[in-house]
Amino acid sequence: MRSLGPRLSAMMFLEFFIWGAWYTTIAVYMSNHGMGTLTFWPFTVNPIAAIAAPFFVGLVADRYFATQKALGVLHLIGGVVLLATPRATGNPTLFIVLLLIYNLCYMPTLGLTSSLAFHHIEDQERQFPRIRVWGTIGWIIAGLVISYVLTQFLPAGVTAEQTAWPLNLAAVTSLLLGVYSFSLPHTPPSAAGQPVSFRSIGCSSSARC
């Protein structure tokens, strides 16, 4: 576990760096690109995807795919979708739809990262908080990078939050995590071969049912 701990911590760092990079800045971006009346939508599609995520994890990921592979594929697809999202700024409907698709890819990965970490640690109560805290650090670092690093490369009076840079940063990081996920230790599907039921679908491997 000692050698694996830093790798799992890096996974958590990237996982929440992605979310912190785009989620906290999206309303500013939309307001500065003619979508000020639609800024509630990102915060609507995100919980919708969060509701759907356990069903995907419980029905598909936990039964048919190794966790690290499902995590990698979802982040690769999500990264591509998120790269395309700012290109649809002139079409608000398409912009929101792309955000929905992206969130449908991202939200299941929250459960998958926890599931993968739980599978490879011996003392969950003692070891998992040390790994999970790097997710919080990743969220914070994302905000600092956007506000104090990226903004330095923009003209005076323009902040990174007003541009597509946070979205692009989150997308590139998602692609990076997607590739990195395939290097994580093999984590077989925990519910392979089990009968399908509503309870089993709702209770993913990361949940305690």
PyMOL CGO cylinders between C-alpha atoms (Angstrom):
from pymol import cmd
from pymol.cgo import CYLINDER

trace = [
    CYLINDER, 0.00, 0.00, 0.00, 2.88, 2.41, 0.73, 0.3, 1, 1, 1, 1, 1, 1,
    CYLINDER, 2.88, 2.41, 0.73, 3.98, 2.44, -2.91, 0.3, 1, 1, 1, 1, 1, 1,
    CYLINDER, 3.98, 2.44, -2.91, 0.38, 2.56, -4.12, 0.3, 1, 1, 1, 1, 1, 1,
    CYLINDER, 0.38, 2.56, -4.12, -0.68, 5.40, -1.83, 0.3, 1, 1, 1, 1, 1, 1,
    CYLINDER, -0.68, 5.40, -1.83, 0.93, 8.20, -3.85, 0.3, 1, 1, 1, 1, 1, 1,
    CYLINDER, 0.93, 8.20, -3.85, -0.57, 6.82, -7.07, 0.3, 1, 1, 1, 1, 1, 1,
    CYLINDER, -0.57, 6.82, -7.07, -4.06, 6.76, -5.59, 0.3, 1, 1, 1, 1, 1, 1,
    CYLINDER, -4.06, 6.76, -5.59, -3.51, 10.23, -4.14, 0.3, 1, 1, 1, 1, 1, 1,
    CYLINDER, -3.51, 10.23, -4.14, -2.50, 11.51, -7.60, 0.3, 1, 1, 1, 1, 1, 1,
    CYLINDER, -2.50, 11.51, -7.60, -5.69, 9.99, -9.00, 0.3, 1, 1, 1, 1, 1, 1,
    CYLINDER, -5.69, 9.99, -9.00, -7.77, 11.86, -6.43, 0.3, 1, 1, 1, 1, 1, 1,
    CYLINDER, -7.77, 11.86, -6.43, -5.85, 15.09, -7.02, 0.3, 1, 1, 1, 1, 1, 1,
    CYLINDER, -5.85, 15.09, -7.02, -6.52, 15.01, -10.77, 0.3, 1, 1, 1, 1, 1, 1,
    CYLINDER, -6.52, 15.01, -10.77, -10.14, 13.88, -10.28, 0.3, 1, 1, 1, 1, 1, 1,
    CYLINDER, -10.14, 13.88, -10.28, -11.08, 16.93, -8.25, 0.3, 1, 1, 1, 1, 1, 1,
    CYLINDER, -11.08, 16.93, -8.25, -8.72, 19.32, -10.01, 0.3, 1, 1, 1, 1, 1, 1,
    CYLINDER, -8.72, 19.32, -10.01, -10.87, 18.74, -13.10, 0.3, 1, 1, 1, 1, 1, 1,
    CYLINDER, -10.87, 18.74, -13.10, -14.12, 19.49, -11.31, 0.3, 1, 1, 1, 1, 1, 1,
    CYLINDER, -14.12, 19.49, -11.31, -12.75, 22.53, -9.52, 0.3, 1, 1, 1, 1, 1, 1,
    CYLINDER, -12.75, 22.53, -9.52, -11.32, 23.97, -12.73, 0.3, 1, 1, 1, 1, 1, 1,
    CYLINDER, -11.32, 23.97, -12.73, -14.56, 24.24, -14.69, 0.3, 1, 1, 1, 1, 1, 1,
    CYLINDER, -14.56, 24.24, -14.69, -17.41, 24.06, -12.15, 0.3, 1, 1, 1, 1, 1, 1,
    CYLINDER, -17.41, 24.06, -12.15, -16.47, 27.16, -10.18, 0.3, 1, 1, 1, 1, 1, 1,
    CYLINDER, -16.47, 27.16, -10.18, -15.84, 29.29, -13.27, 0.3, 1, 1, 1, 1, 1, 1,
    CYLINDER, -15.84, 29.29, -13.27, -18.52, 28.23, -15.74, 0.3, 1, 1, 1, 1, 1, 1,
    CYLINDER, -18.52, 28.23, -15.74, -21.09, 30.88, -14.70, 0.3, 1, 1, 1, 1, 1, 1,
    CYLINDER, -21.09, 30.88, -14.70, -18.56, 33.68, -15.24, 0.3, 1, 1, 1, 1, 1, 1,
    CYLINDER, -18.56, 33.68, -15.24, -17.67, 32.31, -18.66, 0.3, 1, 1, 1, 1, 1, 1,
    CYLINDER, -17.67, 32.31, -18.66, -21.29, 32.03, -19.71, 0.3, 1, 1, 1, 1, 1, 1,
    CYLINDER, -21.29, 32.03, -19.71, -22.12, 35.53, -18.47, 0.3, 1, 1, 1, 1, 1, 1,
    CYLINDER, -22.12, 35.53, -18.47, -19.31, 36.94, -20.56, 0.3, 1, 1, 1, 1, 1, 1,
    CYLINDER, -19.31, 36.94, -20.56, -20.43, 35.12, -23.70, 0.3, 1, 1, 1, 1, 1, 1,
    CYLINDER, -20.43, 35.12, -23.70, -24.08, 36.12, -23.94, 0.3, 1, 1, 1, 1, 1, 1,
    CYLINDER, -24.08, 36.12, -23.94, -25.52, 33.32, -21.80, 0.3, 1, 1, 1, 1, 1, 1,
    CYLINDER, -25.52, 33.32, -21.80, -26.02, 35.22, -18.54, 0.3, 1, 1, 1, 1, 1, 1,
    CYLINDER, -26.02, 35.22, -18.54, -29.65, 34.11, -18.22, 0.3, 1, 1, 1, 1, 1, 1,
    CYLINDER, -29.65, 34.11, -18.22, -28.67, 30.44, -18.59, 0.3, 1, 1, 1, 1, 1, 1,
    CYLINDER, -28.67, 30.44, -18.59, -26.04, 30.17, -15.87, 0.3, 1, 1, 1, 1, 1, 1,
    CYLINDER, -26.04, 30.17, -15.87, -28.31, 27.95, -13.78, 0.3, 1, 1, 1, 1, 1, 1,
    CYLINDER, -28.31, 27.95, -13.78, -28.07, 25.15, -16.32, 0.3, 1, 1, 1, 1, 1, 1,
    CYLINDER, -28.07, 25.15, -16.32, -24.60, 23.84, -15.44, 0.3, 1, 1, 1, 1, 1, 1,
    CYLINDER, -24.60, 23.84, -15.44, -25.75, 23.53, -11.84, 0.3, 1, 1, 1, 1, 1, 1,
    CYLINDER, -25.75, 23.53, -11.84, -28.85, 21.69, -13.03, 0.3, 1, 1, 1, 1, 1, 1,
    CYLINDER, -28.85, 21.69, -13.03, -27.28, 19.15, -15.38, 0.3, 1, 1, 1, 1, 1, 1,
    CYLINDER, -27.28, 19.15, -15.38, -24.60, 18.31, -12.80, 0.3, 1, 1, 1, 1, 1, 1,
    CYLINDER, -24.60, 18.31, -12.80, -27.03, 16.92, -10.18, 0.3, 1, 1, 1, 1, 1, 1,
    CYLINDER, -27.03, 16.92, -10.18, -29.04, 15.22, -12.93, 0.3, 1, 1, 1, 1, 1, 1,
    CYLINDER, -29.04, 15.22, -12.93, -25.89, 13.37, -13.93, 0.3, 1, 1, 1, 1, 1, 1,
    CYLINDER, -25.89, 13.37, -13.93, -25.15, 12.68, -10.26, 0.3, 1, 1, 1, 1, 1, 1,
    CYLINDER, -25.15, 12.68, -10.26, -28.53, 10.94, -9.95, 0.3, 1, 1, 1, 1, 1, 1,
    CYLINDER, -28.53, 10.94, -9.95, -27.83, 8.82, -13.04, 0.3, 1, 1, 1, 1, 1, 1,
    CYLINDER, -27.83, 8.82, -13.04, -24.24, 7.97, -12.03, 0.3, 1, 1, 1, 1, 1, 1,
    CYLINDER, -24.24, 7.97, -12.03, -24.96, 5.26, -9.43, 0.3, 1, 1, 1, 1, 1, 1,
    CYLINDER, -24.96, 5.26, -9.43, -27.15, 3.42, -11.90, 0.3, 1, 1, 1, 1, 1, 1,
    CYLINDER, -27.15, 3.42, -11.90, -24.39, 3.41, -14.50, 0.3, 1, 1, 1, 1, 1, 1,
    CYLINDER, -24.39, 3.41, -14.50, -21.81, 2.27, -11.99, 0.3, 1, 1, 1, 1, 1, 1,
    CYLINDER, -21.81, 2.27, -11.99, -24.09, -0.34, -10.46, 0.3, 1, 1, 1, 1, 1, 1,
    CYLINDER, -24.09, -0.34, -10.46, -25.42, -1.75, -13.74, 0.3, 1, 1, 1, 1, 1, 1,
    CYLINDER, -25.42, -1.75, -13.74, -22.46, -1.43, -16.11, 0.3, 1, 1, 1, 1, 1, 1,
    CYLINDER, -22.46, -1.43, -16.11, -19.11, -0.61, -14.51, 0.3, 1, 1, 1, 1, 1, 1,
    CYLINDER, -19.11, -0.61, -14.51, -19.43, -2.97, -11.52, 0.3, 1, 1, 1, 1, 1, 1,
    CYLINDER, -19.43, -2.97, -11.52, -20.45, -5.89, -13.74, 0.3, 1, 1, 1, 1, 1, 1,
    CYLINDER, -20.45, -5.89, -13.74, -18.64, -5.73, -17.04, 0.3, 1, 1, 1, 1, 1, 1,
    CYLINDER, -18.64, -5.73, -17.04, -15.53, -3.57, -16.81, 0.3, 1, 1, 1, 1, 1, 1,
    CYLINDER, -15.53, -3.57, -16.81, -12.41, -3.39, -14.68, 0.3, 1, 1, 1, 1, 1, 1,
    CYLINDER, -12.41, -3.39, -14.68, -12.70, -0.22, -12.62, 0.3, 1, 1, 1, 1, 1, 1,
    CYLINDER, -12.70, -0.22, -12.62, -9.49, 1.38, -13.90, 0.3, 1, 1, 1, 1, 1, 1,
    CYLINDER, -9.49, 1.38, -13.90, -10.56, 0.82, -17.51, 0.3, 1, 1, 1, 1, 1, 1,
    CYLINDER, -10.56, 0.82, -17.51, -14.03, 2.27, -16.99, 0.3, 1, 1, 1, 1, 1, 1,
    CYLINDER, -14.03, 2.27, -16.99, -12.45, 5.25, -15.24, 0.3, 1, 1, 1, 1, 1, 1,
    CYLINDER, -12.45, 5.25, -15.24, -10.01, 5.77, -18.10, 0.3, 1, 1, 1, 1, 1, 1,
    CYLINDER, -10.01, 5.77, -18.10, -12.58, 5.53, -20.87, 0.3, 1, 1, 1, 1, 1, 1,
    CYLINDER, -12.58, 5.53, -20.87, -15.03, 7.89, -19.17, 0.3, 1, 1, 1, 1, 1, 1,
    CYLINDER, -15.03, 7.89, -19.17, -12.34, 10.52, -18.63, 0.3, 1, 1, 1, 1, 1, 1,
    CYLINDER, -12.34, 10.52, -18.63, -11.09, 10.24, -22.21, 0.3, 1, 1, 1, 1, 1, 1,
    CYLINDER, -11.09, 10.24, -22.21, -14.60, 10.65, -23.62, 0.3, 1, 1, 1, 1, 1, 1,
    CYLINDER, -14.60, 10.65, -23.62, -15.36, 13.43, -21.15, 0.3, 1, 1, 1, 1, 1, 1,
    CYLINDER, -15.36, 13.43, -21.15, -12.16, 15.26, -22.02, 0.3, 1, 1, 1, 1, 1, 1,
    CYLINDER, -12.16, 15.26, -22.02, -13.03, 15.28, -25.72, 0.3, 1, 1, 1, 1, 1, 1,
    CYLINDER, -13.03, 15.28, -25.72, -16.57, 16.50, -25.00, 0.3, 1, 1, 1, 1, 1, 1,
    CYLINDER, -16.57, 16.50, -25.00, -15.32, 19.24, -22.69, 0.3, 1, 1, 1, 1, 1, 1,
    CYLINDER, -15.32, 19.24, -22.69, -12.83, 20.41, -25.32, 0.3, 1, 1, 1, 1, 1, 1,
    CYLINDER, -12.83, 20.41, -25.32, -15.73, 20.76, -27.75, 0.3, 1, 1, 1, 1, 1, 1,
    CYLINDER, -15.73, 20.76, -27.75, -17.98, 22.61, -25.29, 0.3, 1, 1, 1, 1, 1, 1,
    CYLINDER, -17.98, 22.61, -25.29, -16.52, 26.15, -25.61, 0.3, 1, 1, 1, 1, 1, 1,
    CYLINDER, -16.52, 26.15, -25.61, -16.56, 25.74, -29.40, 0.3, 1, 1, 1, 1, 1, 1,
    CYLINDER, -16.56, 25.74, -29.40, -20.36, 25.65, -29.09, 0.3, 1, 1, 1, 1, 1, 1,
    CYLINDER, -20.36, 25.65, -29.09, -20.60, 28.96, -27.24, 0.3, 1, 1, 1, 1, 1, 1,
    CYLINDER, -20.60, 28.96, -27.24, -22.57, 30.53, -30.11, 0.3, 1, 1, 1, 1, 1, 1,
    CYLINDER, -22.57, 30.53, -30.11, -25.23, 27.84, -29.76, 0.3, 1, 1, 1, 1, 1, 1,
    CYLINDER, -25.23, 27.84, -29.76, -26.50, 27.87, -26.15, 0.3, 1, 1, 1, 1, 1, 1,
    CYLINDER, -26.50, 27.87, -26.15, -28.63, 24.75, -26.55, 0.3, 1, 1, 1, 1, 1, 1,
    CYLINDER, -28.63, 24.75, -26.55, -25.71, 22.72, -27.87, 0.3, 1, 1, 1, 1, 1, 1,
    CYLINDER, -25.71, 22.72, -27.87, -23.48, 24.20, -25.18, 0.3, 1, 1, 1, 1, 1, 1,
    CYLINDER, -23.48, 24.20, -25.18, -25.81, 22.96, -22.42, 0.3, 1, 1, 1, 1, 1, 1,
    CYLINDER, -25.81, 22.96, -22.42, -26.26, 19.56, -24.08, 0.3, 1, 1, 1, 1, 1, 1,
    CYLINDER, -26.26, 19.56, -24.08, -22.48, 19.10, -24.24, 0.3, 1, 1, 1, 1, 1, 1,
    CYLINDER, -22.48, 19.10, -24.24, -22.21, 20.02, -20.57, 0.3, 1, 1, 1, 1, 1, 1,
    CYLINDER, -22.21, 20.02, -20.57, -24.86, 17.40, -19.80, 0.3, 1, 1, 1, 1, 1, 1,
    CYLINDER, -24.86, 17.40, -19.80, -23.01, 14.75, -21.79, 0.3, 1, 1, 1, 1, 1, 1,
    CYLINDER, -23.01, 14.75, -21.79, -19.77, 15.69, -20.08, 0.3, 1, 1, 1, 1, 1, 1,
    CYLINDER, -19.77, 15.69, -20.08, -21.34, 15.44, -16.63, 0.3, 1, 1, 1, 1, 1, 1,
    CYLINDER, -21.34, 15.44, -16.63, -22.83, 12.06, -17.50, 0.3, 1, 1, 1, 1, 1, 1,
    CYLINDER, -22.83, 12.06, -17.50, -19.26, 10.94, -18.18, 0.3, 1, 1, 1, 1, 1, 1,
    CYLINDER, -19.26, 10.94, -18.18, -17.69, 12.63, -15.17, 0.3, 1, 1, 1, 1, 1, 1,
    CYLINDER, -17.69, 12.63, -15.17, -20.06, 11.96, -12.28, 0.3, 1, 1, 1, 1, 1, 1,
    CYLINDER, -20.06, 11.96, -12.28, -19.70, 8.15, -12.36, 0.3, 1, 1, 1, 1, 1, 1,
    CYLINDER, -19.70, 8.15, -12.36, -15.94, 8.59, -11.99, 0.3, 1, 1, 1, 1, 1, 1,
    CYLINDER, -15.94, 8.59, -11.99, -16.42, 9.98, -8.48, 0.3, 1, 1, 1, 1, 1, 1,
    CYLINDER, -16.42, 9.98, -8.48, -17.71, 6.59, -7.37, 0.3, 1, 1, 1, 1, 1, 1,
    CYLINDER, -17.71, 6.59, -7.37, -15.16, 4.70, -9.44, 0.3, 1, 1, 1, 1, 1, 1,
    CYLINDER, -15.16, 4.70, -9.44, -12.17, 6.48, -7.90, 0.3, 1, 1, 1, 1, 1, 1,
    CYLINDER, -12.17, 6.48, -7.90, -13.43, 5.70, -4.41, 0.3, 1, 1, 1, 1, 1, 1,
    CYLINDER, -13.43, 5.70, -4.41, -14.18, 2.11, -5.40, 0.3, 1, 1, 1, 1, 1, 1,
    CYLINDER, -14.18, 2.11, -5.40, -10.70, 1.65, -6.83, 0.3, 1, 1, 1, 1, 1, 1,
    CYLINDER, -10.70, 1.65, -6.83, -9.04, 3.13, -3.75, 0.3, 1, 1, 1, 1, 1, 1,
    CYLINDER, -9.04, 3.13, -3.75, -11.14, 1.04, -1.34, 0.3, 1, 1, 1, 1, 1, 1,
    CYLINDER, -11.14, 1.04, -1.34, -10.24, -2.13, -3.24, 0.3, 1, 1, 1, 1, 1, 1,
    CYLINDER, -10.24, -2.13, -3.24, -6.50, -1.62, -2.77, 0.3, 1, 1, 1, 1, 1, 1,
    CYLINDER, -6.50, -1.62, -2.77, -6.22, -0.39, 0.81, 0.3, 1, 1, 1, 1, 1, 1,
    CYLINDER, -6.22, -0.39, 0.81, -6.31, -2.51, 3.93, 0.3, 1, 1, 1, 1, 1, 1,
    CYLINDER, -6.31, -2.51, 3.93, -7.51, -0.05, 6.56, 0.3, 1, 1, 1, 1, 1, 1,
    CYLINDER, -7.51, -0.05, 6.56, -10.21, 2.08, 4.93, 0.3, 1, 1, 1, 1, 1, 1,
    CYLINDER, -10.21, 2.08, 4.93, -10.94, 4.29, 7.93, 0.3, 1, 1, 1, 1, 1, 1,
    CYLINDER, -10.94, 4.29, 7.93, -7.30, 5.19, 8.45, 0.3, 1, 1, 1, 1, 1, 1,
    CYLINDER, -7.30, 5.19, 8.45, -5.87, 5.17, 4.92, 0.3, 1, 1, 1, 1, 1, 1,
    CYLINDER, -5.87, 5.17, 4.92, -8.71, 6.49, 2.75, 0.3, 1, 1, 1, 1, 1, 1,
    CYLINDER, -8.71, 6.49, 2.75, -8.88, 9.99, 4.32, 0.3, 1, 1, 1, 1, 1, 1,
    CYLINDER, -8.88, 9.99, 4.32, -5.17, 10.43, 3.57, 0.3, 1, 1, 1, 1, 1, 1,
    CYLINDER, -5.17, 10.43, 3.57, -5.83, 9.63, -0.06, 0.3, 1, 1, 1, 1, 1, 1,
    CYLINDER, -5.83, 9.63, -0.06, -9.11, 11.51, -0.38, 0.3, 1, 1, 1, 1, 1, 1,
    CYLINDER, -9.11, 11.51, -0.38, -7.70, 14.75, 1.06, 0.3, 1, 1, 1, 1, 1, 1,
    CYLINDER, -7.70, 14.75, 1.06, -5.66, 15.12, -2.12, 0.3, 1, 1, 1, 1, 1, 1,
    CYLINDER, -5.66, 15.12, -2.12, -8.93, 15.57, -3.96, 0.3, 1, 1, 1, 1, 1, 1,
    CYLINDER, -8.93, 15.57, -3.96, -9.68, 18.61, -1.83, 0.3, 1, 1, 1, 1, 1, 1,
    CYLINDER, -9.68, 18.61, -1.83, -6.17, 19.89, -2.44, 0.3, 1, 1, 1, 1, 1, 1,
    CYLINDER, -6.17, 19.89, -2.44, -6.69, 19.40, -6.18, 0.3, 1, 1, 1, 1, 1, 1,
    CYLINDER, -6.69, 19.40, -6.18, -9.90, 21.46, -6.09, 0.3, 1, 1, 1, 1, 1, 1,
    CYLINDER, -9.90, 21.46, -6.09, -8.11, 24.29, -4.28, 0.3, 1, 1, 1, 1, 1, 1,
    CYLINDER, -8.11, 24.29, -4.28, -5.06, 24.21, -6.55, 0.3, 1, 1, 1, 1, 1, 1,
    CYLINDER, -5.06, 24.21, -6.55, -7.31, 24.39, -9.61, 0.3, 1, 1, 1, 1, 1, 1,
    CYLINDER, -7.31, 24.39, -9.61, -8.78, 27.67, -8.39, 0.3, 1, 1, 1, 1, 1, 1,
    CYLINDER, -8.78, 27.67, -8.39, -5.36, 29.09, -7.57, 0.3, 1, 1, 1, 1, 1, 1,
    CYLINDER, -5.36, 29.09, -7.57, -3.94, 28.14, -10.97, 0.3, 1, 1, 1, 1, 1, 1,
    CYLINDER, -3.94, 28.14, -10.97, -6.83, 29.75, -12.80, 0.3, 1, 1, 1, 1, 1, 1,
    CYLINDER, -6.83, 29.75, -12.80, -6.93, 32.95, -10.74, 0.3, 1, 1, 1, 1, 1, 1,
    CYLINDER, -6.93, 32.95, -10.74, -3.24, 33.57, -10.19, 0.3, 1, 1, 1, 1, 1, 1,
    CYLINDER, -3.24, 33.57, -10.19, -1.41, 31.75, -13.00, 0.3, 1, 1, 1, 1, 1, 1,
    CYLINDER, -1.41, 31.75, -13.00, -3.53, 31.66, -16.15, 0.3, 1, 1, 1, 1, 1, 1,
    CYLINDER, -3.53, 31.66, -16.15, -4.77, 35.23, -15.68, 0.3, 1, 1, 1, 1, 1, 1,
    CYLINDER, -4.77, 35.23, -15.68, -1.14, 36.44, -15.86, 0.3, 1, 1, 1, 1, 1, 1,
    CYLINDER, -1.14, 36.44, -15.86, -1.03, 35.45, -19.53, 0.3, 1, 1, 1, 1, 1, 1,
    CYLINDER, -1.03, 35.45, -19.53, -4.12, 37.47, -20.48, 0.3, 1, 1, 1, 1, 1, 1,
    CYLINDER, -4.12, 37.47, -20.48, -4.50, 41.16, -21.35, 0.3, 1, 1, 1, 1, 1, 1,
    CYLINDER, -4.50, 41.16, -21.35, -5.00, 43.60, -18.49, 0.3, 1, 1, 1, 1, 1, 1,
    CYLINDER, -5.00, 43.60, -18.49, -8.57, 43.61, -17.21, 0.3, 1, 1, 1, 1, 1, 1,
    CYLINDER, -8.57, 43.61, -17.21, -9.32, 40.10, -18.49, 0.3, 1, 1, 1, 1, 1, 1,
    CYLINDER, -9.32, 40.10, -18.49, -9.46, 37.20, -16.05, 0.3, 1, 1, 1, 1, 1, 1,
    CYLINDER, -9.46, 37.20, -16.05, -9.07, 33.55, -16.95, 0.3, 1, 1, 1, 1, 1, 1,
    CYLINDER, -9.07, 33.55, -16.95, -12.58, 32.87, -15.63, 0.3, 1, 1, 1, 1, 1, 1,
    CYLINDER, -12.58, 32.87, -15.63, -13.97, 34.97, -18.48, 0.3, 1, 1, 1, 1, 1, 1,
    CYLINDER, -13.97, 34.97, -18.48, -12.25, 32.82, -21.10, 0.3, 1, 1, 1, 1, 1, 1,
    CYLINDER, -12.25, 32.82, -21.10, -12.40, 29.19, -22.21, 0.3, 1, 1, 1, 1, 1, 1,
    CYLINDER, -12.40, 29.19, -22.21, -9.07, 28.46, -20.50, 0.3, 1, 1, 1, 1, 1, 1,
    CYLINDER, -9.07, 28.46, -20.50, -10.61, 26.82, -17.40, 0.3, 1, 1, 1, 1, 1, 1,
    CYLINDER, -10.61, 26.82, -17.40, -12.73, 24.54, -19.60, 0.3, 1, 1, 1, 1, 1, 1,
    CYLINDER, -12.73, 24.54, -19.60, -9.74, 23.66, -21.74, 0.3, 1, 1, 1, 1, 1, 1,
    CYLINDER, -9.74, 23.66, -21.74, -7.58, 23.09, -18.65, 0.3, 1, 1, 1, 1, 1, 1,
    CYLINDER, -7.58, 23.09, -18.65, -10.20, 20.75, -17.19, 0.3, 1, 1, 1, 1, 1, 1,
    CYLINDER, -10.20, 20.75, -17.19, -10.49, 18.93, -20.53, 0.3, 1, 1, 1, 1, 1, 1,
    CYLINDER, -10.49, 18.93, -20.53, -6.75, 18.40, -20.91, 0.3, 1, 1, 1, 1, 1, 1,
    CYLINDER, -6.75, 18.40, -20.91, -6.50, 17.22, -17.30, 0.3, 1, 1, 1, 1, 1, 1,
    CYLINDER, -6.50, 17.22, -17.30, -9.37, 14.82, -17.95, 0.3, 1, 1, 1, 1, 1, 1,
    CYLINDER, -9.37, 14.82, -17.95, -7.49, 13.35, -20.90, 0.3, 1, 1, 1, 1, 1, 1,
    CYLINDER, -7.49, 13.35, -20.90, -4.37, 13.09, -18.74, 0.3, 1, 1, 1, 1, 1, 1,
    CYLINDER, -4.37, 13.09, -18.74, -6.27, 11.27, -16.00, 0.3, 1, 1, 1, 1, 1, 1,
    CYLINDER, -6.27, 11.27, -16.00, -7.89, 9.05, -18.61, 0.3, 1, 1, 1, 1, 1, 1,
    CYLINDER, -7.89, 9.05, -18.61, -4.48, 7.87, -19.80, 0.3, 1, 1, 1, 1, 1, 1,
    CYLINDER, -4.48, 7.87, -19.80, -3.14, 7.64, -16.24, 0.3, 1, 1, 1, 1, 1, 1,
    CYLINDER, -3.14, 7.64, -16.24, -6.08, 5.48, -15.16, 0.3, 1, 1, 1, 1, 1, 1,
    CYLINDER, -6.08, 5.48, -15.16, -4.92, 2.61, -17.36, 0.3, 1, 1, 1, 1, 1, 1,
    CYLINDER, -4.92, 2.61, -17.36, -1.69, 2.47, -15.36, 0.3, 1, 1, 1, 1, 1, 1,
    CYLINDER, -1.69, 2.47, -15.36, -3.53, 1.98, -12.07, 0.3, 1, 1, 1, 1, 1, 1,
    CYLINDER, -3.53, 1.98, -12.07, -3.65, -1.51, -10.57, 0.3, 1, 1, 1, 1, 1, 1,
    CYLINDER, -3.65, -1.51, -10.57, -6.15, -3.94, -11.99, 0.3, 1, 1, 1, 1, 1, 1,
    CYLINDER, -6.15, -3.94, -11.99, -9.47, -3.72, -10.17, 0.3, 1, 1, 1, 1, 1, 1,
    CYLINDER, -9.47, -3.72, -10.17, -11.93, -6.38, -11.37, 0.3, 1, 1, 1, 1, 1, 1,
    CYLINDER, -11.93, -6.38, -11.37, -15.66, -5.63, -11.52, 0.3, 1, 1, 1, 1, 1, 1,
    CYLINDER, -15.66, -5.63, -11.52, -16.95, -6.31, -8.03, 0.3, 1, 1, 1, 1, 1, 1,
    CYLINDER, -16.95, -6.31, -8.03, -20.43, -7.44, -9.06, 0.3, 1, 1, 1, 1, 1, 1,
    CYLINDER, -20.43, -7.44, -9.06, -19.51, -9.61, -12.04, 0.3, 1, 1, 1, 1, 1, 1,
    CYLINDER, -19.51, -9.61, -12.04, -21.91, -12.52, -12.40, 0.3, 1, 1, 1, 1, 1, 1,
    CYLINDER, -21.91, -12.52, -12.40, -24.35, -11.30, -9.79, 0.3, 1, 1, 1, 1, 1, 1,
    CYLINDER, -24.35, -11.30, -9.79, -28.06, -11.11, -10.66, 0.3, 1, 1, 1, 1, 1, 1,
    CYLINDER, -28.06, -11.11, -10.66, -29.39, -7.71, -11.60, 0.3, 1, 1, 1, 1, 1, 1,
    CYLINDER, -29.39, -7.71, -11.60, -31.84, -6.09, -9.18, 0.3, 1, 1, 1, 1, 1, 1,
    CYLINDER, -31.84, -6.09, -9.18, -32.93, -2.54, -8.43, 0.3, 1, 1, 1, 1, 1, 1,
    CYLINDER, -32.93, -2.54, -8.43, -31.07, -2.68, -5.12, 0.3, 1, 1, 1, 1, 1, 1,
    CYLINDER, -31.07, -2.68, -5.12, -27.87, -3.96, -6.70, 0.3, 1, 1, 1, 1, 1, 1,
    CYLINDER, -27.87, -3.96, -6.70, -28.02, -1.29, -9.41, 0.3, 1, 1, 1, 1, 1, 1,
    CYLINDER, -28.02, -1.29, -9.41, -28.52, 1.50, -6.89, 0.3, 1, 1, 1, 1, 1, 1,
    CYLINDER, -28.52, 1.50, -6.89, -25.73, 0.19, -4.65, 0.3, 1, 1, 1, 1, 1, 1,
    CYLINDER, -25.73, 0.19, -4.65, -22.48, 0.63, -6.52, 0.3, 1, 1, 1, 1, 1, 1,
    CYLINDER, -22.48, 0.63, -6.52, -19.24, -0.89, -5.27, 0.3, 1, 1, 1, 1, 1, 1,
    CYLINDER, -19.24, -0.89, -5.27, -18.31, 2.43, -3.68, 0.3, 1, 1, 1, 1, 1, 1,
    CYLINDER, -18.31, 2.43, -3.68, -21.51, 2.53, -1.61, 0.3, 1, 1, 1, 1, 1, 1,
    CYLINDER, -21.51, 2.53, -1.61, -22.19, 0.75, 1.64, 0.3, 1, 1, 1, 1, 1, 1,
    CYLINDER, -22.19, 0.75, 1.64, -25.61, -0.87, 1.28, 0.3, 1, 1, 1, 1, 1, 1,
]
cmd.load_cgo(trace, "trace")
